[in-house]
Amino acid sequence: MRKRILFLTLGISIALFSAFTSPADDLEALFAKINEDVLSRGRAYETLGEATSTIGHRLTGSPNGKKAEDFAYKLLKEYGYTDVKYMPFEVESWARDTVSLAIVPKGSDNFRDVEVVALAHSPVSSHIKGPIVDCGDGIEADFEKVKDEVKGKIALFNINLQSPENKGKKNLHRSEKTALAIKYGAAGVIIANAVEGGVLLTGTASVTGALIPIPAVCVSVESGKSIRKWMNEEKNIWAVIDMQNFSRPIRARNVIATLPGSSRKHANDKIVIGGHLDSWDLATGAMDNGIGSFTVLDVARVFQALKLKPKRTIEFVMFMGEEQGLLGSKALVKKYKDEGKLDQVQLMMNLDMVNNAKGFNAMGRPELRSFFDEIGKKIKNIDSTFTNTNPNSAGLHSDHQPFMIQGVPVCSPSGSFPIKAYNCYHANCDRFDLIDKKQINNNVRFTAMMLYALANADALPVKKMNDNDTREFLIKQNLKNELIIGKDWRWEQ
């Protein structure tokens, strides 16, 4: 009898404790553990520093790219993941060799050499000359103005929107502007950067990741202004572009670590969190996208260090080939589809150039934004510097795109970079000294908190959309035209 009374008393105590300890309290307690772990034992800053100093750039298909893949694989193994895999895929590897640009009035020998970089997926060999046609900001309205002039000539346009006539319009990616130049018959492309100080920008000029038929180069904002000034002062200014590049099929590898879900009900449900490990070759890619991919690696470390067992399975993915046209993420989505497992992916969280996270972008899904608002309040209780600022705008040109156009909900942490860092996007100044340890740790701790909340929720607020709803969603988000230009629109036009 006394044992029975003891058990009854114990049961009442547990019930009372449960009544006063809500799941929200449990979540905040876990957030506090994540916070303490990252602030005292975080390794994102240190591992990124090691990678940039020992590997250098991480160009897909290069020996450095392979070293980066191996670096990430070994790190995930070191963190305690037993299920770490390479996911190989075939890509067309592109690398620059030599390039030159000279500007000259027709019939003159007054050549002016201009500092220039080749844009990726330009032809292996190209030697062209021809008149320059100013195509303004390079959007379709600008090409329409000069459609009778640009065919067979060299198109000059801005990387950004500068014309007062284009104020409020949507800018296009450099590859989409190049695709329009090809559509209107241009023989070559000169893109003027927008960052002052002689900064040259690289990146792909191809919407598909395949070689384009015309050469594309980038000049500094100062060179762009100088060329236009000469064109205004003297008629019939020509450009001479010479370039040699390398291109060949190679195998690259995504690196994937899997943390199995702990719930029988949700174990087959999957959340993918990823960032692209590859970078361009002008610098070490610390900002684009070392800061995103090494944040993901350290979030993976946190989950193992604290022995977190969320209900849903989490796949931590280091994508390769993003810079060449989202090649690694496209390959992963294709693999899921071929295996009949895409419906298991309930959410994809992408970290591309995310710094100093202060909130989360719901990428056009208001129900997901409401979830972020509520969980963000709990994060803010842990650290008041987290502002819980949650945008809700969908965009393209990163590894979430192949998931999004298949109807998978996508999201991303949201933060900001100092202007000095932004100015080094795809440029030769994208180096480790741009990275702030405190800010990358903010990425890790707040992302880890939100990821756990998502992976452990009783029910996620968003679901995968069917094909028709996905089509309407992309139209509503004003992405149809860009996807058509990029040859990624899956529906009849």
Number of C-alpha atoms within 10 A of each C-alpha: 6 7 8 9 10 11 12 12 12 12 12 12 12 11 12 11 11 11 10 9 11 11 11 11 12 11 18 20 14 17 24 17 16 24 24 13 15 22 14 8 13 23 22 26 21 11 19 22 19 14 21 19 13 12 17 21 27 29 26 33 24 18 12 19 23 19 17 26 22 15 16 24 21 13 16 25 15 11 16 15 17 12 13 20 16 16 19 16 17 15 24 21 23 26 22 18 12 12 19 17 22 17 21 22 18 15 9 9 8 11 15 13 13 17 15 23 23 31 24 27 31 29 22 19 15 18 14 15 20 20 22 27 23 21 26 21 24 27 26 16 14 17 23 14 12 16 17 10 19 25 18 16 21 29 31 28 28 24 24 20 20 13 11 7 11 15 10 8 9 12 17 19 20 24 25 23 27 30 21 18 28 20 13 20 19 24 21 29 27 28 27 25 22 21 19 11 10 14 21 27 26 22 23 26 29 24 26 19 22 20 20 21 15 22 30 30 26 27 27 23 20 16 17 20 13 13 22 16 11 15 18 11 9 10 12 16 21 22 27 19 24 17 22 18 18 16 18 11 11 15 15 25 24 25 26 21 22 19 21 19 21 16 15 10 11 20 16 20 21 25 22 22 27 28 31 30 30 31 29 24 21 19 20 27 29 29 28 28 27 34 30 27 31 30 32 27 27 27 28 26 26 25 20 16 14 12 10 14 18 22 24 26 24 27 22 24 30 29 28 35 31 24 25 27 25 22 24 31 26 20 22 20 17 16 14 15 13 10 9 10 15 20 17 17 22 22 26 23 24 24 28 26 23 25 26 22 25 21 24 25 22 25 21 20 19 15 13 22 22 14 17 23 16 11 19 23 16 20 26 16 13 17 14 11 11 18 15 21 17 22 18 14 13 22 15 14 18 18 28 30 22 22 22 23 21 19 24 23 24 28 24 24 26 23 20 14 18 11 8 12 18 17 19 21 22 24 22 17 21 27 23 21 11 17 21 15 14 13 18 23 24 22 29 31 27 27 25 24 25 21 20 21 20 22 24 20 14 12 10 15 14 17 17 20 17 11 14 10 12 18 20 12 20 20 12 12 14 14 16 20 15 20 19 14 19 20 13 16 17 13 10 4 7
